[in-house]
């Protein structure tokens, strides 16, 4: 089992209970995305916990079997074309087991006058794929599987629209919700290879977000307010879509409640005044606060003792020397 760091600073935080003071916000985000099926934009500066909150929602979906949860980070790879985005989404869909049962599934078929007929759910799924409703269930299932299959050099990669419509069709056939988290959405503006291809991606995302059934919910996060503003500007495909969700600041009371037990995990004792000293330097910024605490642990070097003001000041100065402090 991988050790859980007391003060993680290098990447978003999992599991959820290791986040400080975020449970009420995660509860609210879960209600908005999963229960109300509302497409949502998380917009906040870097390193304040957007991705960690989104991951918590996705993990709850998986743990509760509340649907399929897919996640794509446009900065990883990186993803700079609709083709690579389609490939990553299809990969995520396979990992999440976005699939429909066989032609003999009771959920898919109904009997009438001795004949097997397509259920309303399968008819809707076929319509989503542009397939004649007269075909059988196996054909619709095979079309979904083919759109989400690994890239075949002979057949070629499916287009992004085909992948997203296949996911939508699977939700209709299986009566399940799919939540798709797209992180670093501003990269559609700042890093995309071809502006025309970026417009295509924006248009397809808007098409999926505007589906009336709400079976596919899109959760996006962005840290560049100017670029995200351009994405959502009047006349752009995503202008009317989604509800914003404000990432709240972590309350000082939460830091005071949750940091001392973290220090206790590594054999250190801190006072309320120690926590105030850390928060005064970090401004309560999540990543900066954790970084100072991580340097306290580093400077303590495994010794068990009560932390001093001098040690914390050393940790603060060390933390301020890291490039991320000014992000």
N, C-alpha and C positions, 0 to 999 in steps of 0.2 A: 504494500500500500504506500502511495506517495505521501510524504509528510506534508502537513498543512502548515504553511507559514503563519506566524502570529500576525505579521504586518506585511501583507502582499503589496508589491509596488510595480511589478513588471507587466502585469496583464490584468484583464477583467477578473472579477472574483467569483469563484465557485468553491463550495456550495453556497446557497443563499444565506444561510445563517452566519456566514463569516462577514457579511456586509454589516456595517455599523449604521443603525438608525434608519434602515431603508424599508423595513417591513410594511409600514402603512402605505408608502408610495408604491411598492410592488403590488400590494393588494389592490390599490386603485387602478394601476396599469393593467393588472390581470382582468379586473372587472370590465374595463373599457375594451380591451382587445378580445378577450375570450368570451365573456358573458354577453356583452353588448355587440360584439362582432364589429367593432369600429376600427377602420383603418386609421393608423396613428403615426404621428411624427414626433420623435423625441429630439428636441433641439436644445443643446446646451454646449458650453465650452468643453474642450478636451479634458479628459482625466477627472471627471466629476462623478462617473458611475453610470452613464447611459447604457453601455454594453452590459455591464453587470446586472442592471435591472432587467434588461431585455432577456438575458440568459436565464434569469430567475423565472420569468414568465414562461419561457420555452420549457424549462425543466419541470415546472409545475404541470404543464400540459402533458408532458411525457409521463411523469409520475402518476398523474390522475387518469391517464388514458383518455384525455379530453380532446383528442384529435391528433393530427400530424403536425410536427414542429420542424421547420426547416430554417437554416440560418446561413447567410452568405455575407462575407465581409469583402467589400470591393477593394480593400487595400491588400488583401492576401492573394498572392499569385504574381503580380496583381491581376485583377479582372478589369480589362479596359475595352472589351468588345462585347457585343450582344452574344456572340458565339461562345465565348468563354463563360459568360454569365449563365447561358442556357446549359452548358455542360456541368457547371457547378450545381445549379439547381436540380438537374436531373440526378446527379450524384447524391445530393442531399435527400431527394425523394426516395431513391432506392434505399438509402441508409435508414430512413424513417419508415420503410415498408409501405410506401404509398402504392397500393395495389388493390385489386378487386378480386373477389372469390371466383371460383370456377362456374361454369355454365349451369351446374346443378344446385347452386346456392339458392336457398329459399328466399333470401332477401332480393334476389335478382329476378326470379321467375314466378309466375302464377299460372295455375291450371284453369283452363276454360274449354269446355266441350272436348275434353280429352287431348287438347293440344297445349304445348308450352308456349306461352306468350311473354313478351318482354314486360317487365314491371314498369310502372311510371318512372321509377328512379333510373332504370336503364335507358328508357326512352330519352329522358332529360340528358343523361350522360352522352348518349349517341348524338343528340342534337348539339351538345357543346363541342363535340369533335367534328361536327359536320357530316356525320354518318347517317345514312338512311335508316330510319327506325325499324325497317323490315328485317334488317340483318339480325343474326342471333347474338346472344350474350357473349359467347366466346370471342366473336369478332370484335366487339367493343372492348372487351378486356385485353385482347391482343393489341389493339390499337393504342391503348393507354400504355401498356408495357413497352411497346416498340418506341413510343415517343420518349420514354424515360430510360431506355436502355443505354449502355455504354456506347460511345461513338464507334461506329463501324466505318472503316476507311473506304469500303466499297459503297456503302449506302450513303455515307456522309452524315454530318451532325444535324440533329433537328434544330429548327429555328426556335428562338426564345418564345415566340407566341405559341408554337406547337407544344412546347414543354409546359407552359403555364396553363394552357387549355386542357392538357392531359391531366394535370393535377386537379383542376377544377372538375373535370369529368369524373375523376376518381372520388372526389368528395360527394358528388351527386349520387353515384352508384352505391357508395358505402355508407351514405348518410353520416359523414364525418366532416369536421371542420379542419382546414389546413391553415396554419399561421406561418407566414413567411417573413423572416426578419432580414432586412437588408441594411447592413451597417456601412457607415461612411458614404452615405448617399450623395454627398456633395461631389464625390469623385466623378459622377456623371457629367459634371461641368468642368472640374479642374484637371482630370486626368484621362478622360476618354479619348481614344485614338482618333475617332472620326465624329465630328459634330452631328452629321446626318444620322449616324448609327446611334448616337446618344438620344436624339429626338425619337428614333424608333423605339428604344428601350423605354423612354418616358411615356410614349403613347401606349405601349403594351401594358405597362404597370397601371396607367390610368384606366385602361379597358378592364383590367382585372378588378381594380378597386371600385369600379362603377357597376359591377355585376349586382343585380338586385337581390340575389339569394343570400349573400353574405357568407357563403361557404368558404371562400378564400379571403383571409384577412392579411393585409400587408402592414407590417410594422417597420418603419424606417428610422434610422438615427443619423444625425449629422452634427458636425462640430464647427463647420465653417458657415457662420450665419449669412455672410454675403452670398456665397455660392448657393446655399439652400434657398435663400430669398429669390435668387435668379431662377432656380428650378420651379418655384411656386408662383412666379410672377404672372401678372395678367397676360393671357394669351398663350401661356405654356400649358402642355398637356395635363400637368398635375395641379394646376391652379386651384381647382375646386375640390380636390380630393383630400380626405383624411382630416382628423382632428389633432391639434397639437396637444402634447402632454408636457407640462412643466416639470422639470427635474428639481425637486426642492433641495434647499440647503439642509445639511445634517445639523440638527439642533445641538447646542452645546451640552444639554442634559444627556443626550444620547452618547456623546463622546465621553462624558464623565462616568456614565454608567457602564460602558462597554470596554473602554481602554484598560482600566485597572485589571480586570480578569485576563485580558490578553497578556499583559506584562506578567501576571502571576503564572501563566502557562510556562514562561521561560525563567521563572524563579526570581523575578524582580518585583519590587514594591514601589508604587508611585502614590503621591499624595494628590489631593485636589489642586493644590498650587502648582504641582508639576504639570498637570494636564492643562491648566490655564496658561502656563508658560509656553507649552507646545502650541496651543490654539492661537495665542497672541502672535506667534511667529508665522503660522500657516494660514491664518485667517479662516480656519475651519475648512479649508479646501481639502477634499478627501485624499487626493494623491499626495499632496505635500504633508498632510498630517501623518499619513502612514509612513512616508519616507523618513520623517524625523524619528518616529517611533522605531523604525527598522534600524536606523543608525544608533539609537540608544542601545538596542539589542547588540549591535555589532561592537560598540565601544565597551559594553559590559563584558564581552568575551567569555560568556558562559558562567561568570561568577554570580552568586546569589547574594543580593544585598538591596538596600533601599537606595533608590536612584536619587542623585543629588542635582541641585540646580546647575552646578558646573558641568556635570555630564550632559544634561539636556542642552545647555548652551553650546557645547561642543557638537552635539548631534545636529542642532539647528544650523550651525555654520557649515558643517559637512553637507547637509541636505541642500542648502542654498547653492552649493557649488555644482550641483547636478543640472544639466541642461533643461530637464523637464520642469524645474522649479519656475521658470518663466514662461512656460507654455500657456 
